[in-house]
């Protein structure tokens, strides 16, 4: 039986009188990709914030690998193997691609904050970065400054940095927004390669990507869970069609 990585249990969130999330429960198995879709304001980003520790729920529990992590902040959750991306790239534009990856790898190393062996740890991270670059679309471009990359390339680097940390849980907020068709395909190729490494929650308005790449799909509307299931089931779900999908064929 595939172990459960993440359980969101009866999550509710509000800002003043505005109910953002209303009793949402979801689970995610190891190696599974869950698409999270819904109209603007449905609560998708709020749910990612709660799962990653950037926000606290008003009610409910966040269970990661059978442990309640509701009291842990983002940094503590990251050390457990939870990585979250945002709708804008979080890279170091003044550093080259190689050092952007090396810094992420080093932060994920048990020796990251130790003074002893500092040079050896950095050297190891750079070697790992070279290996990753050699197998990626940035091969032979490791010395290129991140700030010189196009918008789409920066988004792809941001995704590669997230994957380089080998997260057990990867939370992605609109990773293909603003990308060309080819860049979006490159992004999804990176995610497919990590399918057995990470459980993934993918928030996206690109329904072709969600229905083409996700094992299950959850539909949020006005903070409530409307439907959860395999793509074919959600595609035919009357509530999901009314809330978001329309007459999608």
C-alpha positions in Angstrom: 0.0 0.0 0.0 1.4 3.4 -1.0 2.0 5.5 2.1 0.2 8.8 2.6 2.6 11.8 2.6 0.2 14.7 3.3 -3.2 14.9 5.0 -5.1 18.2 5.3 -7.9 17.5 7.8 -10.9 19.8 8.0 -9.0 22.9 7.1 -10.8 26.2 7.6 -9.4 29.7 7.1 -11.0 33.2 7.3 -9.9 36.8 7.1 -12.4 38.8 9.1 -15.8 37.9 7.9 -14.4 36.4 4.6 -14.4 32.6 4.7 -11.5 31.6 2.5 -11.5 27.8 3.2 -14.3 25.9 4.6 -13.7 22.4 6.1 -11.3 21.2 3.3 -9.9 17.7 3.6 -7.4 16.3 1.2 -4.8 13.5 1.2 -1.8 12.9 -1.1 0.1 9.6 -1.5 3.8 9.2 -2.1 4.6 9.7 -5.8 1.2 11.1 -6.6 0.5 14.3 -8.5 -2.6 16.1 -7.4 -4.0 19.0 -9.5 -5.7 21.8 -7.6 -7.9 23.9 -9.7 -10.7 26.4 -9.3 -11.7 30.0 -10.2 -9.8 33.0 -8.9 -10.4 33.4 -5.2 -11.3 29.8 -4.7 -8.7 29.3 -1.9 -6.0 27.4 -3.8 -3.0 29.6 -2.8 -4.4 29.8 0.8 -4.4 26.0 1.0 -0.8 25.9 -0.3 0.2 28.5 2.3 -1.3 26.4 5.1 0.4 23.2 3.8 3.8 24.9 3.6 3.6 26.8 6.9 3.3 30.4 5.5 -0.2 30.6 7.1 -2.0 28.9 10.0 -5.5 27.5 9.6 -8.3 28.8 11.9 -9.3 25.2 12.3 -7.9 21.8 11.2 -4.7 19.8 11.1 -1.8 19.4 8.7 -0.4 15.9 8.9 2.9 15.1 7.1 4.0 11.5 7.2 1.7 10.8 10.2 3.0 13.7 12.2 1.0 16.9 13.0 3.2 19.8 11.7 0.6 22.5 12.3 2.9 24.4 14.7 6.0 24.2 12.5 7.0 27.2 10.3 8.1 27.2 6.7 11.9 26.6 7.5 11.2 23.7 9.8 8.9 22.1 7.2 11.5 22.6 4.5 13.9 20.6 6.5 11.4 17.8 6.7 11.3 17.7 2.9 8.4 20.1 2.0 9.3 22.6 -0.8 7.0 25.3 -2.0 7.2 27.4 -5.1 5.5 30.7 -5.7 3.9 32.5 -8.7 7.2 34.5 -9.2 10.7 33.1 -9.4 12.8 33.0 -6.3 16.4 32.9 -7.7 19.7 34.8 -7.1 20.0 36.9 -10.3 23.6 38.0 -9.4 24.8 34.3 -9.3 25.2 31.9 -12.2 23.0 28.9 -12.8 25.5 26.6 -11.2 25.8 28.5 -7.9 22.0 28.9 -7.7 21.6 25.2 -7.7 24.6 24.6 -5.4 23.2 27.0 -2.8 19.9 25.1 -2.8 21.7 21.7 -2.6 23.8 23.0 0.3 20.8 24.2 2.2 19.4 20.7 2.0 22.7 19.2 3.3 23.0 18.2 7.0 26.3 20.1 7.0 24.8 23.3 5.6 25.2 25.4 8.7 28.3 23.8 10.1 31.6 25.8 10.0 33.7 22.6 10.0 34.1 21.2 6.5 32.6 24.3 4.9 34.8 24.1 1.8 34.2 20.4 1.3 30.4 20.9 1.6 30.4 23.7 -1.0 32.6 21.7 -3.4 30.3 18.7 -3.1 27.3 21.0 -3.8 28.9 22.4 -6.9 29.7 18.9 -8.2 26.1 17.9 -7.7 25.0 21.1 -9.4 27.2 20.2 -12.4 25.6 16.8 -12.6 22.1 18.3 -12.6 22.9 20.9 -15.2 24.4 18.3 -17.5 21.1 16.4 -17.5 18.9 19.5 -17.9 18.0 22.0 -20.6 20.7 24.3 -19.1 23.5 21.9 -20.1 26.7 23.9 -21.0 25.1 27.1 -19.6 26.1 26.7 -16.0 28.2 29.9 -16.0 25.3 32.0 -17.3 24.0 34.6 -14.7 20.5 33.8 -13.6 19.6 37.5 -14.1 20.4 37.2 -17.8 17.9 34.4 -18.4 14.5 35.1 -20.0 11.4 35.1 -17.8 10.6 31.6 -18.9 14.1 30.3 -18.3 14.1 31.9 -14.8 10.8 30.0 -14.0 12.4 26.8 -15.3 15.5 27.4 -13.1 13.3 28.1 -10.1 11.6 24.7 -10.7 14.9 22.9 -11.2 16.1 24.4 -7.9 13.0 23.1 -6.1 13.5 19.6 -7.6 17.2 19.6 -6.8 16.4 19.6 -3.1 14.7 16.2 -3.7 11.5 17.1 -1.7 9.2 14.5 -0.5 6.4 17.0 -1.0 6.5 19.7 -3.7 3.8 22.4 -3.7 3.7 24.3 -7.0 1.7 27.5 -7.5 1.2 28.2 -11.2 4.6 26.9 -12.4 3.8 27.3 -16.1 2.0 30.7 -15.9 3.5 33.1 -18.6 5.5 30.4 -20.2 5.5 29.6 -23.9 4.1 26.2 -25.0 7.6 24.8 -25.3 8.7 26.1 -21.9 5.6 24.7 -20.3 6.4 21.3 -21.9 9.9 21.6 -20.6 8.5 22.3 -17.1 6.2 19.3 -17.2 9.1 17.1 -18.4 11.1 18.1 -15.3 8.1 17.1 -13.1 7.6 13.8 -14.9 11.2 12.9 -14.2 10.6 13.5 -10.5 7.3 11.6 -10.4 8.6 8.8 -8.3 10.7 11.1 -6.1 8.1 13.6 -4.9 4.4 13.9 -4.1 3.3 17.0 -5.9 0.4 19.4 -5.5 0.0 21.4 -8.7 -2.0 24.6 -8.8 -2.7 25.7 -12.4 -5.3 27.4 -14.6 -3.9 25.5 -17.6 -6.5 22.7 -17.8 -4.6 20.8 -20.5 -1.6 20.5 -18.2 -3.7 19.5 -15.2 -5.8 16.9 -17.0 -2.9 15.6 -19.0 -0.4 15.2 -16.1 -2.1 14.7 -12.8 -3.2 11.4 -11.2 -6.1 13.1 -9.4 -7.7 16.5 -9.5 -9.3 18.5 -6.7 -11.7 21.4 -7.5 -12.1 24.3 -5.1 -14.9 26.8 -5.3 -15.5 29.6 -2.8 -13.3 27.9 -0.3 -15.1 24.5 -0.4 -14.1 21.3 -2.0 -16.4 20.6 -5.0 -14.9 17.4 -6.4 -11.9 15.1 -6.0 -11.0 12.2 -8.2 -9.3 10.9 -11.3 -9.3 13.3 -14.3 -12.0 11.4 -16.2 -14.3 11.5 -13.1 -13.7 15.2 -12.4 -14.3 16.0 -16.1 -17.8 14.6 -15.9 -18.6 15.9 -12.4 -21.6 18.2 -12.6 -20.6 20.4 -9.7 -17.1 20.8 -11.1 -18.4 21.7 -14.5 -20.8 24.3 -13.1 -18.1 25.8 -10.8 -15.1 25.9 -13.2 -14.9 23.5 -16.1 -17.9 24.7 -18.1 -18.5 22.7 -21.2 -15.0 21.4 -21.3 -14.7 18.4 -23.6 
